[in-house]
Amino acid sequence: MQRHTKEASELKALILADLHKEPGCEHVTDFVIQRLETKENGANWTVKYLDPNQDKVCETILINIARMLQLNFDLPERAS
């Protein structure tokens, strides 16, 4: 399956749209898309959760949403 590229802001918007559908996670915004130097499970990005006060359930949901999107999307390659 061919992966498509999306900017970090686009990935964050997709993740937030799904995350905000989950009860208790409607107000989560405190995470970043982080580029990976070495691909993990074929992906060149991951999410980094920043809010230690947020419910752990939201963190788990965030990670699961990101994993699904990692199957289809990569960050664009950096310019050399």
C-alpha positions in Angstrom: 0.0 0.0 0.0 1.3 3.4 -1.0 1.7 6.0 1.8 0.7 9.6 1.2 2.3 12.6 2.7 0.7 15.1 5.0 2.2 18.0 6.9 2.3 17.7 10.7 -0.5 20.3 11.0 -2.7 18.2 8.7 -2.0 15.0 10.7 -2.8 16.9 14.0 -6.1 18.1 12.6 -7.1 14.5 11.6 -6.1 13.2 15.0 -8.0 15.9 16.8 -11.1 15.4 14.8 -11.2 11.7 15.8 -10.1 12.3 19.4 -12.7 14.9 20.1 -15.4 12.4 19.2 -14.4 10.4 22.3 -16.1 11.1 25.6 -13.8 13.0 28.0 -11.3 13.9 25.2 -13.2 16.8 23.7 -10.8 19.4 24.9 -7.4 17.6 24.3 -5.1 19.7 22.2 -1.8 19.3 24.0 0.2 16.9 21.8 2.7 17.3 19.0 3.6 15.3 15.9 7.2 14.3 16.2 9.4 13.3 13.2 11.3 10.1 13.7 14.9 9.8 12.5 14.5 6.0 12.1 11.1 4.7 11.0 9.1 2.7 13.5 6.6 0.2 12.1 7.1 1.9 8.7 6.2 5.3 9.9 8.4 8.4 10.0 6.4 10.2 12.7 4.8 9.6 16.1 2.7 11.6 18.6 4.1 13.0 21.8 1.5 13.6 24.5 2.2 16.7 26.6 -0.5 17.0 29.2 0.3 15.0 32.3 -3.0 16.0 33.9 -5.2 14.6 31.1 -7.0 11.3 31.5 -4.8 8.3 30.6 -7.7 7.0 28.5 -7.3 10.0 26.1 -3.6 9.3 25.8 -4.3 5.7 24.8 -7.0 6.8 22.3 -4.6 9.4 20.9 -1.9 6.8 20.4 -4.3 4.3 18.7 -5.6 7.0 16.3 -2.1 7.9 15.4 -1.2 4.3 14.8 -4.1 3.9 12.3 -3.0 7.1 10.5 0.6 5.9 10.4 -0.5 3.1 8.1 -1.4 5.6 5.4 0.5 8.8 6.0 4.1 10.0 6.3 5.5 13.4 6.9 7.1 14.9 3.8 10.9 14.3 3.5 13.1 17.1 4.8 14.9 19.2 2.2 18.6 18.3 2.0 
